[in-house]
Amino acid sequence: MAPSSSSSSSSIFCRSSFAHPNIFFIHRPSFAPNAVCALNEPFNGKPHVPVLNHHIFVPKFLQSRRFDNPVNNTNNTRLKIFSGTANAALSQEIAWYMGLDLGKINIKRFADGEIYVQLQESVRGCDVYLVQPTCPPANENLMELLVMIDACRRASAKNITAVIPYFGYARADRKTQGRESIAAKLVANLITESGADRVLACDLHSGQSMGYFDIPVDHVYCQPVILDYLASKKICSNDLVVVSPDVGGVARARAFAKKLSDAPLAIVDKRRQGHNIAEVMNLIGDVKGKVAVMVDDMIDTAGTIAKGAALLHEEGAREVYACSTHAVFSPPAIERLSSGLFQEVIVTNTIPIMEKNYFPQLTVLSVANLLGETIWRVHDDCSVSSIFQ
């Protein structure tokens, strides 16, 4: 059975591939402490790129001795990073931050759709990190991750860590009706049984998902990346109000508000009549004359956040910003987000965004440094939670 197509995540990194209008990547050069945000004008209808004093922005929470002490590759031959095909650009950025090269791996699809994985370098006795979000197509990317884990296990890797920037099926974390499956637990079992020793995930939909795994889980919070960007915009703290788009996200929004100058909190009360269908009912809190920052873990069809933004404008909000870690952007999300309801839509690159889904209000922040620093700390047996304190 011959493969019908091939792809390799070990392609040579090209910086020019990231120099695209709208994308805001956070790289490794030294931090400019008194940076002031200057926003470029949209170009050919594409979103602007935030530029900070002509320097590349490194968040305050990632300032560490590692910036002053370059990595010695010869001392890290036991640490290997491999990328799946779901988000090769993010994987390359992580490797760049860490001063390492991506491991050589061959990932192919056979004519009947089956996945073939072959490691093209030895991983015997190594700590292996596999970067693969289970974003759409979720089933395809999940199966690819499982096959990658199995390949590493059979190649005698010492430790295998699944780095999952976006954990698909996370919303299926409980039974809301009779005879439903809890797919999040099923996926956790699949990852565990395939041979993973640890999972590193970003902003899980709910905290209890960590308990579904029988192996250690490092939960990485991406809020600091968004918070640092918002801080660079110099919005007056008295004008801010943080808004939760639903009751279930109140804890997330409260934590966000506390770190954003202890801003007041508002809550959008909605009634969901079906999957991916939301109906806004009323607003709890005051947003009149304020800059409203809506916070959620993901934007899928954007029904919830768009209707919430419309309600905020009706209640007198001056500007509305949407902040989310995972940009799923299922149709008709782009139409809703680019309709003029939002001053800016701020997301991260845990999920790759296709160029056809760009729109002028979109800003994409990179979590590569955050994930790279977390991987280092896991590898060095250091605290991960101290990153967020």
N, C-alpha and C positions, 0 to 999 in steps of 0.2 A: 504494500500500500504506500504510494508515494505522496508526499505532502503536496498540496495544491498551491500553497503560498507560504512565505516565510517572513519572519520578522525577528530582529535581534535587538535587545535593549542595550547592547554594548556599543552602540554607534557613538562616533566621536562627538563630544560636546561642542556646540557652536553658540557663542554668546549672542550673535546676531539674531538667533532664533527667538530670543527673549526681548529684543528691542522692538516691541510692537506697541503702537499707540494703545493706551488703556491699561496695560499690564504693569503692575507695580511690584517688582521683585525686590526682596530684601536680601542683600548679599553680605559679604563678610568684611569689607573695609571698615576702618575705624569710625566711630560714632561722632557726629557733629552735635555737641551738647546744646547749642543755641539755634537749632535748625528752625527755619520758618518755612511753612508750606507755601509753595507757589504752584498754581494749577495752570497747565498749558491749555490753550484753546482746543476745542474738538477739531480733528483733521479729517476731512472727507466724511463727516458724519460719524466718525468713530470716537470712542470715549477718550478723555484726556489721560495723560500720565502724570501722577503727582511727582514733583521734583523738589527736593529739600536742599536749598542752598548749593545746588549743583553737586551735591554729594549723595552717595547712595546711603539710604537710611537703614540703620541698624537699631532695633528696639532697645530701650533701656534695660529691659529685663533679661536681655541676652548678653549684656556686657560682662565679660569674664576674662580670666587670665588666658584663656585659649586664644583670644585675639592677639595677645602679646607674645605668645609662644607657638610658633607655627608647628603643625603636626609633622612628626617624623614618621614617614611611611614605613620605614624599616622596622619600627617597633610595633606595627599594627598589622602584621601579616596574618594574624589569626582573626581579624575582623573582616568579613566580606559582606558587601552589599550587592544584592541582585534586584533587578527591576522586572516586573511584569510588563505587559503591553498596555495596561489601563491608563497609566500616567507616567510615561517615561521621562517627561520633562521635569516633573517634580523630583523623581528619583535622581536625575542627573544633578539637579541643584543641591540636593542633600549631600551627594558624594562630593560635590565641589566645595561645599561648606566644610566638610570633614577632611578635605585634603586627600581624598582617596579616589581611586578609579572604580567605576562600576564593574562588578564581576561579569565575566563573559558567559552568556547563556543563550541558548538557541530555543526559541519558542515558535512552533509552527502549527498550522491547522491542516489536517488531512482533508481529502476531498469530501468525506462524509461529515466533516465538522469536528471530529475528535481532535484533542489537543495533545501535542507532542512537546516535551521539555527535555533538554539535555544540558547539563552544566558543562561548560567547556574549559573548566579549570578545577583543580582539586580543592575540596572543602573539608578533607579529613581532619578532624580535631579542631575545626574553626567555629567561631561564633558567627552564624549566618543571619543576616537581616533581609527579609524579602518584602519589598515595597510594592503593594498591590491594593488599591482601593476596590471595593466591590460595588462600583458605580455602574450605571447602565452601560452596556447590557449586563445586568447584575448576575444572572446565572452563568454567563460566559466567563466573566471575570472571577467569580467565585470558584468555578471549576479549575480555572487556570492557576489560581492561588493554591488550591489543594494539590494539584499535580506538581507544582513547584516545591511545595513542602515535602511531598513524598520523594521527589528526586533528591532533595538534600538529605533526607533521612537515610535513604539507601546508599548515599555517597559518604556516610559516616560523619556527618557534621556533628560537632559536639553539642551546640545549642542552636535551635532554630527559632527566630523571632519573626512573627508575622506582623509587619508594619502596615496597618490598615487605616489610611487617612480618612476614608469614608466607609463605615460599616453598613452595608446593605442589609435589609430585612430588620433593621433595628426598631422600626416602628411596630413590628409584629412581636411586641414584648410581653403581651398579656392577652387574656381572653376577654373580649368585650361582649361577646354573645356566645350562646351555646354551640358546641361542635366546631369551634374554630381551632386552628393550629397556633402554636407559639413558635413561629419560624425562627425567631432570634435565638432561642435555645437550641433548635435543630442545627442552625448554622454554627453555633458555638461548639456543639458536639462534633460536627464534621471537621472543623479546624483542629480541634484537640486530637481526635482520633487519627487524623492524617499524619500527625507527628510533630506538631508545633509545641515548643516548650514555653513560649511566652507570646502574648499579644500586646501590641502597642497601637492604640486607637485614638482618634481625635474626636472630641465632642460627641460622645454617644448620645443618642436620642433620650435615653433615660439611664440613670445611674445603675439601676438594678440589672442592666444587661451585663455588667461586669461579673455578677454572681452566677451567670449562666455558664461561665467558663470554669473548668476544673484545673486551670493553669493560671499563673500570675498574669494580671492585666495592668498595664500602665496606661492610665487615662490622661491624655494630653489635652489641656484646655487652650483653645486658640484665641480666646477673648483678648489676651494681652496684645496680640498683633493688631487687632482692630482698635483697641483702646489707645494704643500709642499713635495710631494714624489719626484718630479723632482728636487726640490731644494736640497734634500738630496743626490742626485747623483753627485753633485759637477761638473757639466758640465760648462766649461768656457763660460761666457756670450757672449764673442766675437765670439764663434763658433756656437751660436744658431740662428736658423731662424724658425719662426712659420709659418706653411703652412695651408691655408684653402683649403680643398679638392674640394670646388666649390664656385661659386660667392655668393650663398645664405648664406654661413657661414662666410663671411668676417667680419661682426660685432663681431661674437663670437670669431674668431681667433684674431682680433685686441685687444679685451679686454684681452684675454689670453696673448698675446705678451706683452702688457703694464705691466702686473703684473709679467712677466717672464723677469725681467731686461730690460724692454722696448726693447725686441728683434725685429729685422726687420721682415717684413711680406712678404710672397709670396702667390700667388693664382694659383690654378690649374683651368684652363678653360676647361670645358667639355661640351659635347653635349649628352643629354639623349635621346635615341631613343625609350624607352619604360620603363614601370615600372620595377625596379630592374635591369635595363640594362644601363650601363654608358660607354661612350667612351671619353677618354681623348684627348684633342686637343693640348694644349700648356701650357706653364708655364709663369706666370707673376712674375718676381723677380729673384734674384740670390741665388742659393743654392750651388754653387761649393765649395767643401771642407768643407761644414758646416754640423752640426748636425741638421737635419730637424725634427721638431715636428709637426705632423699632428693632427689637432684638429677638432673633430666633436661631435655632440650631441649623435649620435648612430651609431652602426655598425650593419647593417642588413645582406645582402649577401656579404658585403665587396667588391663589384665590384668597387665602386667609390674610396675607399681608397687604394685598391690594385693597380689599374691602375695609381692612382696618385703617389704611392710609386715607381712604375716602372719608371715613368717619372722622378721623382726626382733623382733616381740612374743614369738614362741616362744623366741628366744635371749635374752630378758630386757630388751629395750629399754623404758625408762620411758615415753617419748613418741615419736611418729613424726610428722615434718612432711614434706610433699611440696612440692617447689619446682620449678616448670616455667615456661618462657617462653610456650609456645604451648598454649592450652587448646582442643584439637580437640574433645574430649568426644563421641566417637562412642558410640552405645549399645553396651554397658550401662555406660558410664563413670560416670554419676551414681550409680547404685546401688552400684557398687563403692567410690567415693570417700566416699559418705555412710554407709557401713556401720558406722562407728565405729572403723576401723583408724587413722585419722589425727586428730591433735590439730588440725591446720590444713592446708589445701591452698592454697598460695600460687601464683598465676599472674599473668600480665600481660594487658593488653588488646590484644595484637597481633591477636587474633581476637575478634570480638564474641561475648559470651555471652548467650544468650537467657534471659529471666527464668525460664522453666520449668526451666532447668538450674541455678538457684541452690540451694544447700544450706547449712546453718548453718556448716559448717567452711570454707567458701570465702572467700578474700580475693583481690581483684583489684587489682593495682597498675598504674598508668598509666605507659607509656613515652613519652608525648607530649613531655615536656620533653627527654628524651634524643634523640628523633628530631628535634625542633625545633632543638636545639643542633647536631646533626650537619649538618642542612641548612644552617644558618648558616655553619658552618665550611667546608663544601664550596663554598658560594656565595662566601665570602670568601677561598678558596684557603688555608685554614689547616689545621693538622694535626687529623685526626680521632682518631688513636690516642692523642693526649695526654689525651683525655677519660678514658680507662680506666687511666691510669698513677697 
